[in-house]
Amino acid sequence: MPVYKTITIDETSKLQIWKVEETLEELSKGIELSAYCQRRFDAMKSDIHRRAFISIRHLLKNFGYTDFDLDYDDNGKPHLKDGKHISISHSYQFTTVIVSDRKVGVDIEKQREKIKRIAPKFTPIEEYRSLGQRDLIKKLTIVWGAKEALYKLFGKQGLLFLHDIYVVDFDFKTSTTDAEVTYHGLKKHYHLNFFEIEDFICVYAIEPKTKNI
């Protein structure tokens, strides 16, 4: 059960991706769930969701954690008990976990035609009218992923994708973009990275390092 991709971002930040190809029986070997996560798992109807859920526990093991090292807040955001920061995402057969000493957010999304229909809910789509259909779907998926990653990083209720998170336009070749989050009158700037695997997009963001004065 190999890891599909590992990215060492810096000395305290790492991202791993798993491609779920194993059966649930294979994945479940050696994995024990907390009571809270067992209830979540038991409520899942989809086999792919169940397998994705367990594959994430294998990624946790790669970082030196078990399911019992996780806590969830009232918003469902995961937290590590040792104080490190974690973010988790899954889409179809791909799952990903990022761990860092700083706040992090990650999102992985399949590129789908559907995103054009929901785009007006999260970005001014008129900005992308000049793009061909394939590039439009790719760009919208990256923008959505960037906003989802920042939403997870920020961890505040009431943050609106359309009005509170602005993603600067970007070139696909750079694999990076910048964004601004506005919350209760305060503005914060973030740098994001994105990459493509098969027909999926993964985007991650890390809280900027504090500058020593």
N, CA, C and O of each residue as an XYZ file, in Angstrom:
852
protein
N       0.845     -1.196      0.000
C       0.000      0.000      0.000
C       0.882      1.247      0.000
O       1.064      1.887      1.036
N       1.415      1.581     -1.144
C       2.367      2.707     -1.198
C       1.695      4.068     -1.207
O       0.532      4.200     -1.589
N       2.441      5.079     -0.782
C       1.997      6.463     -0.900
C       2.163      6.887     -2.360
O       3.176      6.583     -2.990
N       1.176      7.582     -2.884
C       1.213      8.008     -4.282
C       2.212      9.139     -4.496
O       2.945      9.147     -5.485
N       2.243     10.100     -3.561
C       3.120     11.262     -3.726
C       3.438     11.855     -2.355
O       2.574     11.927     -1.482
N       4.694     12.280     -2.179
C       5.128     12.974     -0.969
C       5.799     14.282     -1.366
O       6.640     14.307     -2.265
N       5.429     15.358     -0.700
C       6.068     16.659     -0.917
C       6.580     17.159      0.428
O       5.799     17.396      1.350
N       7.888     17.314      0.532
C       8.477     17.929      1.717
C       8.552     19.423      1.450
O       9.375     19.875      0.654
N       7.695     20.188      2.113
C       7.551     21.613      1.830
C       8.666     22.410      2.485
O       9.276     23.272      1.853
N       8.929     22.123      3.745
C      10.063     22.707      4.451
C      10.406     21.775      5.605
O       9.909     20.651      5.667
N      11.255     22.240      6.519
C      11.750     21.354      7.567
C      10.671     20.886      8.540
O      10.875     19.904      9.254
N       9.535     21.563      8.582
C       8.474     21.168      9.518
C       7.132     20.917      8.823
O       6.114     20.762      9.497
N       7.117     20.876      7.511
C       5.850     20.762      6.771
C       5.972     19.705      5.675
O       6.899     19.732      4.866
N       5.019     18.778      5.667
C       5.044     17.715      4.663
C       3.618     17.372      4.239
O       2.688     17.426      5.044
N       3.462     17.020      2.970
C       2.179     16.612      2.402
C       2.328     15.229      1.790
O       3.329     14.940      1.134
N       1.332     14.371      2.004
C       1.325     13.059      1.368
C      -0.030     12.794      0.736
O      -1.066     13.241      1.229
N       0.001     12.052     -0.373
C      -1.218     11.687     -1.105
C      -1.279     10.171     -1.248
O      -0.272      9.517     -1.520
N      -2.463      9.634     -1.061
C      -2.705      8.200     -1.210
C      -3.700      7.991     -2.345
O      -4.708      8.693     -2.431
N      -3.419      7.035     -3.206
C      -4.388      6.628     -4.222
C      -5.055      5.350     -3.747
O      -4.404      4.314     -3.605
N      -6.343      5.426     -3.504
C      -7.067      4.319     -2.889
C      -7.415      3.271     -3.944
O      -8.344      3.449     -4.732
N      -6.666      2.193     -3.946
C      -6.902      1.097     -4.885
C      -7.147     -0.223     -4.158
O      -7.503     -1.220     -4.786
N      -6.958     -0.235     -2.833
C      -7.099     -1.447     -2.042
C      -8.560     -1.676     -1.659
O      -9.380     -0.760     -1.712
N      -8.866     -2.893     -1.280
C     -10.188     -3.192     -0.750
C     -10.276     -2.660      0.685
O      -9.257     -2.367      1.311
N     -11.490     -2.542      1.191
C     -11.681     -2.101      2.565
C     -11.038     -3.082      3.544
O     -10.474     -2.682      4.563
N     -11.130     -4.357      3.224
C     -10.526     -5.381      4.094
C      -9.010     -5.199      4.163
O      -8.421     -5.277      5.242
N      -8.387     -4.960      3.021
C      -6.934     -4.755      3.003
C      -6.546     -3.504      3.785
O      -5.585     -3.513      4.555
N      -7.297     -2.438      3.579
C      -6.972     -1.172      4.234
C      -7.183     -1.237      5.747
O      -6.474     -0.567      6.498
N      -8.138     -2.024      6.195
C      -8.512     -2.035      7.603
C      -7.514     -2.769      8.491
O      -7.560     -2.632      9.714
N      -6.625     -3.535      7.899
C      -5.654     -4.298      8.693
C      -4.730     -3.356      9.470
O      -4.084     -2.488      8.882
N      -4.672     -3.530     10.775
C      -3.778     -2.743     11.606
C      -4.280     -1.359     11.950
O      -3.556     -0.572     12.560
N      -5.527     -1.045     11.564
C      -6.084      0.291     11.845
C      -7.147      0.190     12.937
O      -8.068     -0.623     12.845
N      -7.013      1.018     13.963
C      -7.992      1.097     15.028
C      -8.526      2.520     15.093
O      -7.756      3.481     15.066
N      -9.842      2.653     15.179
C     -10.479      3.965     15.192
C     -10.921      4.348     16.598
O     -11.290      3.499     17.409
N     -10.873      5.652     16.861
C     -11.440      6.160     18.108
C     -12.954      5.972     18.067
O     -13.527      5.733     17.004
N     -13.600      6.079     19.229
C     -15.054      5.902     19.282
C     -15.764      6.911     18.391
O     -16.734      6.574     17.712
N     -15.272      8.164     18.397
C     -15.881      9.221     17.577
C     -15.762      8.884     16.095
O     -16.739      8.988     15.353
N     -14.565      8.480     15.659
C     -14.365      8.191     14.242
C     -15.025      6.886     13.833
O     -15.419      6.730     12.677
N     -15.153      5.945     14.762
C     -15.862      4.709     14.449
C     -17.326      5.008     14.155
O     -17.915      4.415     13.252
N     -17.918      5.935     14.924
C     -19.311      6.325     14.663
C     -19.437      6.985     13.303
O     -20.392      6.725     12.572
N     -18.475      7.843     12.954
C     -18.496      8.481     11.633
C     -18.376      7.430     10.531
O     -19.104      7.463      9.539
N     -17.454      6.508     10.725
C     -17.228      5.450      9.737
C     -18.483      4.583      9.558
O     -18.870      4.267      8.432
N     -19.109      4.204     10.667
C     -20.292      3.341     10.603
C     -21.453      4.015      9.893
O     -22.310      3.337      9.327
N     -21.491      5.349      9.916
C     -22.584      6.084      9.278
C     -22.381      6.251      7.776
O     -23.297      6.679      7.074
N     -21.197      5.920      7.277
C     -20.901      6.090      5.854
C     -21.544      4.979      5.035
O     -21.426      3.802      5.376
N     -22.221      5.351      3.959
C     -22.897      4.382      3.102
C     -22.037      3.974      1.904
O     -22.150      2.858      1.397
N     -21.177      4.892      1.459
C     -20.386      4.665      0.250
C     -19.107      3.898      0.548
O     -18.389      4.213      1.497
N     -18.828      2.890     -0.270
C     -17.599      2.114     -0.100
C     -16.361      2.965     -0.332
O     -15.375      2.829      0.392
N     -16.397      3.840     -1.332
C     -15.217      4.667     -1.610
C     -14.971      5.642     -0.469
O     -13.820      5.939     -0.150
N     -16.041      6.147      0.153
C     -15.869      7.032      1.305
C     -15.258      6.276      2.481
O     -14.404      6.813      3.187
N     -15.679      5.064      2.691
C     -15.137      4.245      3.776
C     -13.658      3.949      3.533
O     -12.834      4.057      4.441
N     -13.340      3.577      2.308
C     -11.941      3.261      1.999
C     -11.064      4.507      2.083
O      -9.922      4.437      2.537
N     -11.597      5.643      1.646
C     -10.844      6.897      1.757
C     -10.583      7.238      3.218
O      -9.484      7.660      3.578
N     -11.595      7.054      4.057
C     -11.489      7.355      5.481
C     -10.370      6.535      6.124
O      -9.578      7.062      6.906
N     -10.311      5.250      5.793
C      -9.281      4.387      6.373
C      -7.907      4.686      5.772
O      -6.895      4.606      6.470
N      -7.865      5.027      4.493
C      -6.562      5.347      3.878
C      -5.923      6.560      4.546
O      -4.700      6.644      4.657
N      -6.754      7.492      4.987
C      -6.235      8.673      5.689
C      -5.553      8.247      6.986
O      -4.575      8.868      7.402
N      -6.063      7.185      7.633
C      -5.420      6.692      8.865
C      -4.055      6.081      8.563
O      -3.171      6.103      9.420
N      -3.870      5.538      7.368
C      -2.543      5.061      6.962
C      -1.591      6.241      6.750
O      -0.417      6.170      7.112
N      -2.100      7.315      6.167
C      -1.278      8.509      6.015
C      -0.887      9.065      7.378
O       0.247      9.504      7.569
N      -1.822      9.047      8.328
C      -1.503      9.486      9.685
C      -0.355      8.667     10.266
O       0.537      9.211     10.916
N      -0.382      7.357     10.028
C       0.686      6.480     10.531
C       2.034      6.878      9.952
O       3.059      6.796     10.629
N       2.027      7.307      8.698
C       3.278      7.731      8.067
C       3.860      8.967      8.735
O       5.071      9.184      8.714
N       2.984      9.776      9.329
C       3.431     10.961     10.058
C       3.713     10.649     11.533
O       4.096     11.535     12.298
N       3.524      9.400     11.919
C       3.789      9.016     13.299
C       2.591      9.156     14.227
O       2.759      9.196     15.446
N       1.382      9.230     13.670
C       0.181      9.407     14.471
C      -0.774      8.231     14.290
O      -0.652      7.436     13.358
N      -1.728      8.152     15.215
C      -2.859      7.234     15.074
C      -4.142      8.053     15.131
O      -4.111      9.264     15.350
N      -5.258      7.384     14.933
C      -6.548      8.065     14.992
C      -6.791      8.687     16.364
O      -7.534      9.662     16.482
N      -6.175      8.133     17.390
C      -6.377      8.619     18.755
C      -5.595      9.907     19.032
O      -5.764     10.520     20.086
N      -4.749     10.311     18.097
C      -4.019     11.583     18.235
C      -4.806     12.759     17.677
O      -4.342     13.898     17.735
N      -5.999     12.495     17.134
C      -6.827     13.537     16.537
C      -7.956     13.961     17.463
O      -8.571     13.136     18.139
N      -8.211     15.242     17.481
C      -9.414     15.807     18.078
C     -10.139     16.592     16.993
O      -9.506     17.068     16.051
N     -11.459     16.735     17.111
C     -12.239     17.521     16.160
C     -12.985     18.603     16.921
O     -13.577     18.344     17.969
N     -12.951     19.830     16.380
C     -13.684     20.907     17.039
C     -15.144     20.908     16.593
O     -15.573     20.027     15.848
N     -15.902     21.897     17.052
C     -17.340     21.943     16.754
C     -17.630     22.133     15.269
O     -18.731     21.828     14.808
N     -16.644     22.637     14.512
C     -16.816     22.819     13.070
C     -16.366     21.596     12.278
O     -16.428     21.589     11.049
N     -15.910     20.554     12.993
C     -15.426     19.359     12.307
C     -13.985     19.452     11.864
O     -13.497     18.562     11.168
N     -13.288     20.513     12.251
C     -11.894     20.697     11.869
C     -10.999     19.793     12.725
O     -11.116     19.797     13.951
N     -10.102     19.015     12.089
C      -9.224     18.136     12.868
C      -8.060     18.896     13.497
O      -7.532     19.847     12.921
N      -7.672     18.453     14.691
C      -6.524     19.029     15.396
C      -5.682     17.894     15.959
O      -6.214     16.882     16.413
N      -4.376     18.068     15.927
C      -3.475     17.100     16.535
C      -3.232     17.476     17.993
O      -3.055     18.650     18.321
N      -3.225     16.484     18.851
C      -3.104     16.735     20.283
C      -1.720     17.251     20.675
O      -1.566     17.847     21.740
N      -0.702     17.029     19.821
C       0.644     17.492     20.170
C       0.891     18.952     19.781
O       1.989     19.471     19.983
N      -0.133     19.616     19.222
C       0.003     21.032     18.891
C       0.381     21.320     17.458
O       0.299     22.469     17.022
N       0.798     20.298     16.703
C       1.064     20.519     15.285
C      -0.254     20.725     14.548
O      -1.324     20.401     15.063
N      -0.163     21.264     13.348
C      -1.359     21.569     12.568
C      -1.528     20.548     11.448
O      -0.555     20.077     10.857
N      -2.789     20.220     11.172
C      -3.094     19.199     10.176
C      -4.279     19.635      9.330
O      -5.168     20.343      9.801
N      -4.280     19.202      8.075
C      -5.437     19.380      7.205
C      -5.581     18.118      6.364
O      -4.590     17.493      5.986
N      -6.820     17.756      6.077
C      -7.145     16.500      5.406
C      -8.120     16.773      4.269
O      -9.002     17.623      4.395
N      -7.962     16.057      3.163
C      -8.916     16.199      2.060
C      -9.006     14.880      1.303
O      -8.070     14.082      1.310
N     -10.140     14.663      0.654
C     -10.274     13.484     -0.209
C     -11.249     13.781     -1.337
O     -12.169     14.585     -1.190
N     -11.029     13.125     -2.454
C     -11.904     13.240     -3.619
C     -11.795     11.952     -4.419
O     -10.736     11.632     -4.959
N     -12.887     11.224     -4.490
C     -12.905      9.949     -5.195
C     -11.793      9.046     -4.668
O     -11.795      8.697     -3.488
N     -10.829      8.657     -5.537
C      -9.826      7.689     -5.104
C      -8.565      8.322     -4.513
O      -7.615      7.606     -4.197
N      -8.536      9.631     -4.360
C      -7.349     10.274     -3.791
C      -7.647     10.863     -2.416
O      -8.688     11.485     -2.202
N      -6.716     10.657     -1.493
C      -6.791     11.280     -0.171
C      -5.460     11.957      0.108
O      -4.425     11.542     -0.414
N      -5.486     12.996      0.928
C      -4.249     13.717      1.231
C      -4.269     14.249      2.655
O      -5.317     14.605      3.192
N      -3.092     14.295      3.247
C      -2.885     14.842      4.589
C      -1.664     15.748      4.548
O      -0.645     15.403      3.950
N      -1.771     16.908      5.186
C      -0.633     17.813      5.328
C      -0.472     18.114      6.813
O      -1.451     18.361      7.517
N       0.786     18.090      7.284
C       1.107     18.363      8.685
C       2.216     19.397      8.730
O       3.161     19.334      7.943
N       2.105     20.353      9.653
C       3.091     21.435      9.744
C       3.103     22.013     11.155
O       2.165     21.821     11.928
N       4.174     22.720     11.473
C       4.219     23.495     12.714
C       3.348     24.745     12.611
O       2.991     25.350     13.622
N       3.007     25.129     11.362
C       2.158     26.299     11.139
C       0.772     25.866     10.662
O       0.576     24.723     10.250
N      -0.183     26.789     10.724
C      -1.528     26.480     10.245
C      -1.484     26.119      8.765
O      -0.766     26.743      7.984
N      -2.257     25.110      8.391
C      -2.242     24.616      7.009
C      -3.655     24.325      6.523
O      -4.582     24.145      7.313
N      -3.789     24.286      5.218
C      -5.038     23.871      4.598
C      -4.726     23.180      3.285
O      -3.848     23.628      2.547
N      -5.423     22.101      2.980
C      -5.202     21.387      1.721
C      -6.541     20.976      1.140
O      -7.486     20.686      1.874
N      -6.616     20.954     -0.176
C      -7.820     20.481     -0.849
C      -7.423     19.735     -2.104
O      -6.523     20.160     -2.829
N      -8.094     18.618     -2.363
C      -7.893     17.880     -3.608
C      -9.248     17.709     -4.264
O     -10.219     17.330     -3.610
N      -9.315     17.989     -5.568
C     -10.590     17.995     -6.275
C     -10.428     17.373     -7.658
O      -9.422     17.581     -8.336
N     -11.436     16.609     -8.061
C     -11.495     16.094     -9.423
C     -11.961     17.214    -10.345
O     -12.877     17.961    -10.001
N     -11.339     17.335    -11.507
C     -11.763     18.344    -12.479
C     -13.028     17.841    -13.182
O     -13.020     16.826    -13.879
N     -14.118     18.596    -12.968
C     -15.404     18.165    -13.511
C     -16.145     19.325    -14.154
O     -15.982     20.479    -13.759
N     -16.957     19.004    -15.144
C     -17.776     19.991    -15.856
C     -18.698     20.746    -14.893
O     -19.005     21.920    -15.101
N     -19.126     20.062    -13.851
C     -20.067     20.617    -12.880
C     -19.594     21.944    -12.284
O     -20.413     22.781    -11.906
N     -18.285     22.137    -12.199
C     -17.765     23.320    -11.511
C     -18.174     24.608    -12.219
O     -18.246     25.659    -11.583
N     -18.443     24.546    -13.521
C     -18.866     25.749    -14.247
C     -20.227     26.222    -13.760
O     -20.499     27.423    -13.758
N     -21.080     25.300    -13.348
C     -22.421     25.667    -12.879
C     -22.390     26.324    -11.503
O     -23.175     27.229    -11.220
N     -21.488     25.867    -10.661
C     -21.445     26.403     -9.293
C     -20.465     27.561     -9.145
O     -20.414     28.198     -8.093
N     -19.681     27.839    -10.197
C     -18.633     28.864    -10.118
C     -19.134     30.230     -9.636
O     -18.457     30.854     -8.819
N     -20.301     30.730    -10.108
C     -20.747     32.049     -9.643
C     -20.943     32.155     -8.131
O     -21.026     33.258     -7.590
N     -21.017     31.019     -7.455
C     -21.186     31.037     -6.001
C     -19.876     31.290     -5.263
O     -19.880     31.631     -4.080
N     -18.719     31.115     -5.985
C     -17.443     31.282     -5.282
C     -16.436     32.188     -5.983
O     -15.406     32.518     -5.396
N     -16.708     32.602     -7.232
C     -15.755     33.481     -7.917
C     -16.464     34.241     -9.039
O     -17.424     33.732     -9.617
N     -16.001     35.453     -9.352
C     -16.568     36.184    -10.502
C     -16.149     35.506    -11.804
O     -15.058     35.765    -12.312
N     -17.003     34.646    -12.345
C     -16.620     33.802    -13.474
C     -16.342     34.603    -14.741
O     -15.664     34.109    -15.641
N     -16.861     35.848    -14.829
C     -16.614     36.650    -16.030
C     -15.119     36.914    -16.245
O     -14.705     37.251    -17.354
N     -14.317     36.764    -15.200
C     -12.871     36.968    -15.314
C     -12.219     35.911    -16.204
O     -11.104     36.105    -16.689
N     -12.920     34.786    -16.420
C     -12.303     33.657    -17.109
C     -12.977     33.340    -18.445
O     -12.768     32.265    -19.009
N     -13.784     34.272    -18.948
C     -14.555     34.001    -20.156
C     -13.686     33.719    -21.379
O     -14.137     33.047    -22.306
N     -12.457     34.214    -21.401
C     -11.598     34.043    -22.578
C     -10.966     32.655    -22.650
O     -10.356     32.308    -23.662
N     -11.103     31.864    -21.600
C     -10.474     30.546    -21.570
C     -11.280     29.520    -22.346
O     -12.507     29.595    -22.414
N     -10.567     28.550    -22.937
C     -11.239     27.409    -23.539
C     -11.855     26.551    -22.449
O     -11.541     26.721    -21.270
N     -12.731     25.629    -22.832
C     -13.491     24.858    -21.842
C     -12.599     24.036    -20.912
O     -12.849     23.978    -19.708
N     -11.577     23.409    -21.451
C     -10.696     22.573    -20.623
C      -9.927     23.423    -19.623
O      -9.837     23.083    -18.443
N      -9.371     24.535    -20.105
C      -8.625     25.424    -19.222
C      -9.538     26.104    -18.206
O      -9.127     26.378    -17.079
N     -10.786     26.377    -18.613
C     -11.744     26.996    -17.691
C     -12.026     26.068    -16.514
O     -12.015     26.495    -15.360
N     -12.278     24.804    -16.811
C     -12.543     23.837    -15.749
C     -11.330     23.703    -14.829
O     -11.471     23.637    -13.607
N     -10.147     23.663    -15.422
C      -8.924     23.549    -14.622
C      -8.735     24.762    -13.725
O      -8.439     24.624    -12.538
N      -8.908     25.959    -14.296
C      -8.691     27.179    -13.507
C      -9.720     27.293    -12.393
O      -9.372     27.636    -11.263
N     -10.975     27.013    -12.694
C     -12.013     27.094    -11.661
C     -11.762     26.077    -10.548
O     -12.014     26.358     -9.376
N     -11.269     24.908    -10.914
C     -10.963     23.891     -9.903
C      -9.831     24.349     -8.997
O      -9.860     24.102     -7.791
N      -8.835     25.013     -9.569
C      -7.728     25.536     -8.760
C      -8.222     26.639     -7.824
O      -7.863     26.678     -6.647
N      -9.055     27.538     -8.370
C      -9.584     28.633     -7.541
C     -10.424     28.075     -6.403
O     -10.289     28.503     -5.257
N     -11.293     27.117     -6.720
C     -12.098     26.496     -5.666
C     -11.190     25.825     -4.624
O     -11.393     25.987     -3.420
N     -10.195     25.078     -5.094
C      -9.281     24.394     -4.184
C      -8.523     25.364     -3.297
O      -8.306     25.100     -2.114
N      -8.118     26.498     -3.880
C      -7.405     27.513     -3.103
C      -8.299     28.074     -2.002
O      -7.862     28.244     -0.864
N      -9.542     28.358     -2.344
C     -10.461     28.921     -1.349
C     -10.816     27.886     -0.287
O     -10.944     28.221      0.890
N     -10.973     26.645     -0.695
C     -11.266     25.584      0.267
C     -10.079     25.382      1.223
O     -10.270     25.215      2.428
N      -8.861     25.400      0.680
C      -7.669     25.240      1.517
C      -7.550     26.379      2.522
O      -7.213     26.154      3.684
N      -7.827     27.604      2.075
C      -7.746     28.758      2.980
C      -8.868     28.734      4.016
O      -8.670     29.136      5.162
N     -10.021     28.271      3.617
C     -11.130     28.142      4.572
C     -10.742     27.177      5.696
O     -11.002     27.439      6.870
N     -10.121     26.067      5.320
C      -9.679     25.094      6.327
C      -8.583     25.675      7.205
O      -8.600     25.504      8.424
N      -7.627     26.364      6.584
C      -6.534     26.969      7.349
C      -7.065     27.990      8.342
O      -6.676     28.005      9.509
N      -7.965     28.845      7.856
C      -8.477     29.941      8.682
C      -9.334     29.424      9.824
O      -9.239     29.914     10.949
N     -10.178     28.427      9.535
C     -10.955     27.768     10.569
C     -11.971     28.639     11.276
O     -12.239     28.437     12.461
N     -12.544     29.606     10.571
C     -13.527     30.505     11.175
C     -14.873     30.361     10.480
O     -14.946     30.354      9.251
N     -15.933     30.245     11.265
C     -17.268     30.198     10.692
C     -17.649     31.555     10.111
O     -17.219     32.597     10.606
N     -18.455     31.532      9.063
C     -18.929     32.776      8.471
C     -18.043     33.314      7.373
O     -18.365     34.341      6.774
N     -16.924     32.646      7.088
C     -16.041     33.072      6.008
C     -16.681     32.703      4.673
O     -16.974     31.533      4.426
N     -16.901     33.704      3.806
C     -17.605     33.486      2.542
C     -16.627     33.365      1.385
O     -15.767     34.224      1.194
N     -16.765     32.295      0.617
C     -15.860     32.057     -0.502
C     -15.891     33.200     -1.512
O     -14.846     33.633     -1.997
N     -17.088     33.686     -1.827
C     -17.226     34.687     -2.882
C     -16.752     36.066     -2.439
O     -16.103     36.774     -3.208
N     -17.066     36.449     -1.223
C     -16.811     37.824     -0.787
C     -15.578     38.002      0.098
O     -15.000     39.088      0.136
N     -15.168     36.951      0.810
C     -14.110     37.112      1.808
C     -12.755     36.543      1.391
O     -11.740     36.844      2.019
N     -12.729     35.726      0.339
C     -11.461     35.126     -0.106
C     -11.236     35.496     -1.571
O     -12.008     35.116     -2.451
N     -10.169     36.239     -1.809
C      -9.843     36.662     -3.178
C      -8.562     35.960     -3.629
O      -7.528     36.058     -2.969
N      -8.637     35.258     -4.751
C      -7.483     34.557     -5.312
C      -6.962     35.336     -6.506
O      -7.699     35.584     -7.461
N      -5.699     35.721     -6.456
C      -5.066     36.461     -7.551
C      -4.961     35.556     -8.777
O      -4.664     34.368     -8.649
N      -5.203     36.109     -9.958
C      -5.109     35.313    -11.179
C      -3.683     34.791    -11.349
O      -2.732     35.376    -10.831
N      -3.546     33.693    -12.073
C      -2.266     32.989    -12.131
C      -2.097     32.298    -13.469
O      -3.049     32.118    -14.228
N      -0.866     31.921    -13.733
C      -0.526     31.128    -14.914
C      -0.372     29.680    -14.466
O       0.234     29.417    -13.427
N      -0.908     28.746    -15.230
C      -0.805     27.338    -14.863
C       0.648     26.909    -14.659
O       0.942     26.099    -13.780
N       1.555     27.454    -15.473
C       2.955     27.016    -15.441
C       3.656     27.359    -14.131
O       4.620     26.696    -13.749
N       3.176     28.390    -13.445
C       3.860     28.799    -12.211
C       3.556     27.864    -11.045
O       4.364     27.725    -10.126
N       2.388     27.224    -11.085
C       1.943     26.320    -10.014
C       1.815     27.016     -8.660
O       1.808     26.359     -7.619
N       1.713     28.338     -8.677
C       1.531     29.086     -7.435
C       0.571     30.247     -7.670
O       0.384     30.700     -8.799
N      -0.023     30.711     -6.601
C      -0.825     31.917     -6.658
C      -0.848     32.552     -5.271
O      -0.361     31.971     -4.302
N      -1.413     33.738     -5.193
C      -1.552     34.430     -3.918
C      -3.024     34.705     -3.663
O      -3.841     34.715     -4.583
N      -3.340     34.926     -2.410
C      -4.735     35.169     -2.048
C      -4.806     36.091     -0.843
O      -3.850     36.243     -0.083
N      -5.971     36.697     -0.700
C      -6.225     37.595      0.426
C      -7.522     37.167      1.106
O      -8.540     36.957      0.446
N      -7.475     37.041      2.414
C      -8.652     36.699      3.202
C      -9.038     37.904      4.047
O      -8.211     38.458      4.771
N     -10.296     38.303      3.947
C     -10.808     39.415      4.749
C     -11.795     38.856      5.763
O     -12.761     38.185      5.399
N     -11.547     39.138      7.034
C     -12.404     38.609      8.084
C     -12.562     39.651      9.185
O     -11.593     40.018      9.851
N     -13.788     40.120      9.368
C     -14.099     41.131     10.389
C     -13.190     42.363     10.262
O     -12.707     42.902     11.258
N     -12.971     42.792      9.014
C     -12.187     43.994      8.768
C     -10.693     43.778      8.702
O      -9.963     44.692      8.319
N     -10.218     42.614      9.058
C      -8.787     42.316      8.999
C      -8.458     41.593      7.703
O      -9.235     40.757      7.242
N      -7.296     41.913      7.106
C      -6.874     41.271      5.868
C      -5.576     40.509      6.082
O      -4.640     41.012      6.703
N      -5.533     39.284      5.557
C      -4.326     38.477      5.643
C      -3.983     37.960      4.256
O      -4.868     37.612      3.474
N      -2.697     37.914      3.960
C      -2.225     37.488      2.645
C      -1.583     36.104      2.749
O      -0.887     35.789      3.715
N      -1.836     35.296      1.732
C      -1.321     33.931      1.723
C      -0.738     33.586      0.356
O      -1.154     34.125     -0.669
N       0.229     32.681      0.364
C       0.807     32.127     -0.854
C       0.364     30.669     -0.940
O       0.431     29.941      0.050
N      -0.085     30.245     -2.108
C      -0.567     28.881     -2.290
C       0.192     28.176     -3.414
O       0.703     28.809     -4.338
N       0.248     26.868     -3.307
C       0.842     26.033     -4.350
C      -0.220     25.062     -4.856
O      -1.075     24.607     -4.096
N      -0.154     24.754     -6.140
C      -1.088     23.777     -6.691
C      -0.368     22.894     -7.695
O       0.644     23.286     -8.276
N      -0.906     21.691     -7.891
C      -0.351     20.774     -8.888
C      -1.441     19.814     -9.343
O      -2.471     19.659     -8.687
N      -1.194     19.185    -10.462
C      -2.165     18.291    -11.092
C      -1.673     16.857    -10.991
O      -0.508     16.574    -11.271
N      -2.561     15.950    -10.591
C      -2.262     14.522    -10.625
C      -3.423     13.827    -11.320
O      -4.569     13.887    -10.875
N      -3.090     13.160    -12.433
C      -4.116     12.559    -13.276
C      -5.135     13.653    -13.611
O      -4.742     14.685    -14.155
N      -6.423     13.473    -13.312
C      -7.394     14.531    -13.623
C      -7.870     15.234    -12.354
O      -9.009     15.693    -12.275
N      -6.986     15.310    -11.367
C      -7.279     15.966    -10.099
C      -6.352     17.161     -9.892
O      -5.263     17.226    -10.462
N      -6.802     18.096     -9.074
C      -6.012     19.262     -8.674
C      -5.842     19.236     -7.159
O      -6.810     19.036     -6.424
N      -4.610     19.436     -6.694
C      -4.344     19.554     -5.259
C      -3.786     20.953     -5.000
O      -2.874     21.407     -5.690
N      -4.342     21.621     -4.005
C      -3.908     22.966     -3.621
C      -3.626     22.978     -2.127
O      -4.394     22.419     -1.344
N      -2.526     23.614     -1.725
C      -2.262     23.729     -0.293
C      -1.748     25.118      0.058
O      -1.128     25.808     -0.750
N      -2.035     25.498      1.302
C      -1.612     26.804      1.808
C      -1.051     26.616      3.223
O      -1.524     25.770      3.982
N      -0.046     27.412      3.559
C       0.575     27.375      4.889
C       0.652     28.791      5.425
O       0.984     29.727      4.698
N       0.345     28.937      6.694
C       0.461     30.230      7.348
C       1.877     30.786      7.156
O       2.849     30.067      7.387
N       2.013     32.049      6.739
C       3.349     32.625      6.547
C       4.165     32.580      7.850
O       3.617     32.687      8.946
N       5.471     32.419      7.700
C       6.347     32.426      8.875
C       6.355     33.818      9.495
O       6.331     34.833      8.799
N       6.390     33.835     10.809
C       6.449     35.106     11.529
C       7.848     35.697     11.389
O       8.847     35.025     11.644
N       7.903     36.953     10.983
C       9.202     37.590     10.793
C       9.751     38.054     12.143
O       9.051     38.673     12.945
N      11.009     37.738     12.363
C      11.663     38.191     13.589
C      12.055     39.662     13.470
O      12.675     40.074     12.490
N      11.690     40.436     14.470
C      11.998     41.875     14.449
C      13.279     42.133     15.243
O      13.718     43.277     15.352
